[in-house]
């Protein structure tokens, strides 16, 4: 999935928007997700006549001295997935309780580890269970949070 960008027109948080993009794209067999506007200033520049209200993954505010750097929720969603879902990983499962609840997607990396990304769309902390290889664990997930769970090859799950 390419040529996407977050911006001022979106009503959800940047973390939620990009997490939905990741999960929905992977569910529909996309092999990668990338966003435009990696680094923009606080006025959404530079842009070449296109989107004047797009959001970068990183924002540099030159109006402050010294300039400040802010990483957006878009950055954190992509970074979290990129850190744990490795090149060559295969999408193996997804589940959704709807946009008002939990959504997840799972991958198997080439080293046989399994990665589960879970996003809590709710406005409150939600308890949920994960079952793998006949064993379960229960976790609370705060509102509007993205969590990653990893099963290293031949080991029990760990968060």
Order of alpha helices (4+ residues) and beta strands (2+ residues): beta-alpha-beta-beta-beta-beta-alpha-beta-beta-beta-beta-beta-beta
